Structures are given as C-alpha cells and as structure tokens.
Amino acid sequence: VFQNIGDGTYNHSGIQAIRAAVAANTTITYKILFNDAVAMTGGQGNDGGLSAPRIARELLAMGIKNVVLVYDDKEELDLNEFPRDIEKHDRTHLMSVQDRLSKTDGVSALLYVQTCAAEKRRRRKRGKFPDPDQRIFINTDVCEGCGDCGVQSNCVALVPVETEFGRKRAIDQSACNKDFSCLNGFCPSFVTLKGATPKKRGARDFVIPALPEPVLPTIPKGKTHNVVITGVGGTGVVTIGAILAQAAQIDGKGAGMMEMAGLAQKGGAVHIHCRLANSPNDISAIRVATGETDVLIGGDLVVSAGAKTIGLAASGRTGAVVNNHDIVTGDFTRNTEFKIPHDQLILSLEARLKDRVAFFDASNLARDMLGDSIYSNMMVFGAAWQRGYVPITRDAIVQAITLNGAQVDMNIRAFDLGRWAVLHPDDANAQIHDRVLELPKTLEQKIAQRADHLRSYQGRALAKRYLRMLDQITDPEIKEIVAKSYHKVLAYKDEYEVARLHLSTVNKAKEQFDNVGELQFHLAPPVLSKIGANGRPIKKTYGMGMLRGFHILARLRALRGTPFDVFGYHPERRAERQLIRTYVQDIEVSLKYLCDANRKDVIDLLALPLSIRGFGPVKMDALTNAEKKRETLRKSILSLGKSFAHAAQ
C-alpha cells in the first residue's frame, strides 16, 4: 500500500499513523510530500518550524529503516542537513524508487521535497526563492502539437496556439513556475533562453470619459445581499472578495466571506461566497444557497457557467458580469484537442439570467490597456458595480483598494475601466489588439499557403506535385482535407527541416522577450543519442554554436530522399516516406469508391495523417495507431463502395 501525506497532514496527525504502522509491522510505504506550505488552506507555513531534514530524522527515530529522499535539484537543497544514512536521489529517479519500495517488507518512507508551485511564484516575486535566470521558449514552427510536453509535465502553463498549420503549443510565462519538466517531452522545438525577460506592455494612455453613477441596490432590513465571485487560482480572486468585504465595513455595513478554493494550483476553480447586510447581526450563514445569488462577479467563464455556480443563480434575481476570455484548463494537458465550448457556456448563462448578464473579454482588455491581465478580475468587479449590482459606494471600494496597498493606482484604474467597458462594449472591443495570427480563410488561400511552404521546404517540383494531386479533386470538403493532410505527409520534419525552421528561433524569441542572449537547443540526434531507461533517446543540450550546424543542414535539404541522404536510412524517415506512398493510394481508393454510404469513412481516412504528430517514439506510436484505424476504414470504404456500385448497375 502507498499512502500519500502532505507535510501539513504529517505535522498534525500523520506522524501518529506512521508510528502505529511501525508498531503493527505493517507493509506500507508512506510518501510524504514536503511542499513547504499548507497549500490547501492558503499557503501558510507549518507550525513548529517543521523542515524536511527534521522529518527525515523523525522517521528514522520511529524505527523506519528504509527512508529515501527524492528532491528537485533546481531548489538548491542543502543535502548535508539530512541524515547521512538515508538514500538521496533527484526526482528523475522517482518511479524507480517507488517501484523498489513497493517490494519492501515493513514500513518504508519516501520523502519527496519540492516546493508548492504557487508558493514558488509568490516567493520569487518577493525575492525569497531561487529564480533560475532562464526561460523556456517553444518555436511553434517546429512544434507538432503532439502534446507530449503536457504528458511529461502535466503543466497548466502549456497553452494552445492556433496556427495556419494547426494547433501548436506555447508557454504562458506568467504561469510558468520554472519547473522545466516540459523539456522532457520528446520534441526539438523547446529552447532555453538565458537572461531573457518577457516583454511587458505598459499601461496605455487612455482617457476614461465621464461615467454616470449607477443606482446602487438597497439591502432590505434584516436581509442580506449575496455575492458570488468566481475565477481560477493565482489570478487574485480572493483579493476581490477581501476588498469587497473591507469596503462593506467602511460603508458601515456587515460582511461575511468564505473562500472555497477547490484546487490550490494555479488554474483551479475558485468560488468566493460573500454576504453583505446592513448589520453584522443580519448575517446568520455565509455560504450562498441555491438560487440566492444577487450578483455574480465572474472572473472565468468556465467556472461561472459550471453547474455548481449556475445552481446558485436565479432568473430575475441574479445580475452577472462575466469575463468571457478562454482561460486554458488542466484538461488541455491531457487532451491535445480539448477546446472550451465557449458559445455553449455563454448560452447556459444567458438561458438562466436572460438580460441580466453581461460579457466582455476582461483578460485581453486588461493586457492591452494596463499591460497585465492580472487586473481582469478588478475590471469585472467594476463592471458589476456599474451595472448596479453591488450595494457599496465607489468611495468605500477605493478606500479598500488603498488599504490593500498593492498597485493601488492601477487597481483603481482597472475598476473604472471595467465600468467603462460594460457601458461601451463596442469601444472596449476596439481597444483589444488581438494577437491571434491572421489565418487563411478560403480553400484557395489555404492551398496557396501550403504550396508556398513546400517550395521553401524542398523546391518547386514538390509544390507542383502537391497541386497536381489537388487538381484531381472536385468535392470541396474532401479537397480541403486532402490539402491539409497531403501537405503534412509531404513536409515531414526531418533533420533538414528542423534545422531550417530553427534559423528563425532567435527572431521569434526576440518578439516575446527582452535581453535575449544565449540560446540552448534540446535535441536528440538519431545517430548521436543514447537510449534512456524509458526506452527513448536521451536529449542533449546544445549552445549557440548549433546555429552554424542548422545553416549547413538547411542548405543540404536538396539531399532529402536521395541515396546521399544519411538521415534517410533511419527507420523513422523510411516510415515517413512510406506514409506518402500509402496516402496517395488512399486518395486514389477513396476517389474511386466514394459514395454517400461511405463518405464519412472516406473523410476519416483522408484526415488520418493530421493525427500523426510528434517526433521519434511519439510519432511512431501515433503512426502505429493510425495504421490500425486505416485498415478498418479502407475495408469499410471498399465494402460499401463496391456494394453501392453493384446496386447502381
């Protein structure tokens, strides 16, 4: 049996359970996570000055002979503080250590030391935690969007980027805790930037016009005005609740608030329940019950439209303002194609609240107007106040913001910008500079763009081959699928192509970062890489000198597919060339036997290459899975097509 225990639980009661297990000679492994914070209730320190070395000594004192320390070597842990007679391993050995302890009789303990990610960010801002002088950057041209980086790191800082060649990955630098485990993904698109700092936008010089004062609601005698604030962890949702409660007290009212964080990690759902009353004596319970919400301040669309929140709202009673920006959830780390059902979520809120709900993209507006999306929740708060949903005066709210003491002028301006945005939504949208790449819209544009890419990839002959194939197809839907899939199999990312695409990495990095100095590339060249314990080639780190190698390789791309192509003999390259031949056969079969009965199967077959993504073992696994689906689809297409042709005769 494995029993996970946090350091807080160990401190207040877990130590007794471990002692009991030792006394009973139970075969069990206690996995104690020392994250240096009681994360579930706000990140407090442990009582009594509990430290990881002290836990190790206590475990030994209880009589546990097998105690193993696993740690994150980036946290500058002083290993000399730990007992000498315990094993010590960095976290890359976690799985092997766990496997060994699972076969150990009696009580054993694994002490895993890694600071809570949320606490890392907080402490780094205060200069109280090691801050590695480097950033991770993903060249989206190289990225295949396979999602292996998310599988390896389970990190919510990996966000989707829609490009002309499909969905790729990027790193949200504000959410990155510099864990760097995403580098374990088998992908050459990751680059380490030494000394670089993310570009920051300054606050825009925008004059807020005169705004009308709203009619504030009154709280009936003996009743409460119930507020629900939603958002995601790490974005200041709790701060909004604290400011609201403080402002109510300044206004001479009573306030009661409870935080229902749900998840400690950044990106976890957060609910704040707050009851306001004319007197504290009028507040008998804090939690807002079903249908009792008077105002919903929605910092996140997904949380606001969830069943847990909508159930608290009531048509005709609840007024709401919601940030409708798509904030990535943890599901994206496990499902590469996960998309937030944006329109359905908005429809759910409108169905419940009718005309008493307003939406605007507070995240992008805060980013473009104030230089940081962290002010989005304050904007939504201001918008809800302007709609007349909050029974607190602006003067009291301003005083509460001032007492809070954090970025006072910017938070007050964010509050007033939210007021303006909800009154003038079209003007607010016009202020957002959408950084989404302008994607080709028509089929002709998509084909032309891919033909241009193939000319850069190999030459005019390959582009002509691509266009000749598409000229044979008249069905627009099938033609678009083939345009995307055939391009993908023709432009496979071998060593020459990765090198060519990485030549733009420096310029791409400079678009997002200041002080871009030394770059490090993380690659696993097929001839030079050893195979690791997980069966994958081990990636190596290469410095700026690799750019010279990239220039040489990019010029040698004319050798691709010829007998002089030294990389072409690798099994992965052979499989990629075979895939081209196979896909041409699939197109011919599909066009020959296409009928109404097998149309869906034809579309699925011709779209299969779009699912074959990644590099090395990741791509080979995807290729194996696609081949199984291909055989099934081809049989169905042939069977239905021949039956249809026979019936027609």
Order of alpha helices (4+ residues) and beta strands (2+ residues): beta-alpha-beta-alpha-beta-beta-alpha-beta-alpha-beta-alpha-beta-beta-beta-beta-beta-alpha-beta-beta-beta-alpha-alpha-beta-alpha-beta-alpha-alpha-alpha-alpha-alpha-alpha-alpha-alpha-alpha-alpha-beta-beta-beta-alpha-alpha-alpha-alpha
